Amino acid sequence: MSTAECRDSYGIGTFLTCDVENANSMNIVVKLTQCRITENREWHDCVKLSNDKGKTLGNPEKCDCLK
């Protein structure tokens, strides 16, 4: 993958924080910091990009590369 490409990514949804039937979900925000595809794969840093510079999270070098 070249530095000009970006893979699809997806955030954590309500189901992860509340998968109990007939229960209200909690009012929380979950941010990924690292992820891996399977237990046998290596960990990767996650980033959250935003037009609001104060809301961009993650490794600054990776964030700059993906903008």
VOGU-3710 file (C-alpha; in Angstrom, 3 decimals, decimal comma):
1> mstaecrdsy> 0,000/0,000/0,000  1,451/3,369/-0,971  1,382/6,424/1,287  -1,313/7,913/-0,979  -3,786/5,092/-0,280  -6,091/4,546/2,664  -8,012/1,402/3,577  -11,644/1,456/4,666  -12,092/1,792/8,386  -15,008/1,567/10,757
11> gigtfltcdv> -15,677/2,824/14,248  -17,027/1,104/17,311  -20,799/1,188/17,468  -23,444/0,991/20,135  -23,642/-2,813/19,919  -20,149/-3,173/21,408  -21,002/-1,032/24,437  -24,528/-2,435/24,919  -25,470/-5,802/23,419  -28,101/-6,629/26,056
21> enansmnivv> -31,671/-6,863/24,782  -34,128/-4,326/26,206  -31,326/-2,298/27,824  -30,457/1,302/27,039  -26,986/1,968/25,702  -24,588/3,993/27,823  -23,843/7,574/26,822  -20,097/7,094/26,287  -17,528/7,712/23,579  -15,092/4,926/22,697
31> kltqcriten> -11,913/5,678/20,749  -9,663/2,970/19,325  -5,956/3,364/20,008  -4,717/0,076/18,516  -6,253/-2,812/16,592  -5,402/-6,130/14,963  -7,331/-8,332/12,561  -6,816/-11,616/14,453  -4,937/-12,778/17,540  -2,100/-13,978/15,289
41> rewhdcvkls> -1,598/-10,633/13,529  0,469/-7,649/14,640  -1,054/-4,597/16,358  -1,506/-1,348/14,398  -1,972/2,174/15,711  -5,369/3,724/14,972  -6,028/7,357/14,115  -9,122/9,553/14,089  -8,985/12,338/11,514  -11,091/15,460/11,806
51> ndkgktlgnp> -11,403/18,831/10,111  -11,217/20,251/13,638  -7,502/19,957/14,452  -8,246/19,559/18,169  -10,287/16,409/17,497  -7,628/14,526/15,509  -6,266/11,646/17,602  -3,411/9,178/17,205  0,186/9,030/16,109  0,951/12,507/14,680
61> ekcdclk> 3,114/11,102/11,837  0,343/8,733/10,725  -2,284/11,488/10,983  -0,157/13,812/8,792  0,433/11,016/6,262  -3,297/10,279/5,924  -4,505/13,891/5,618
//
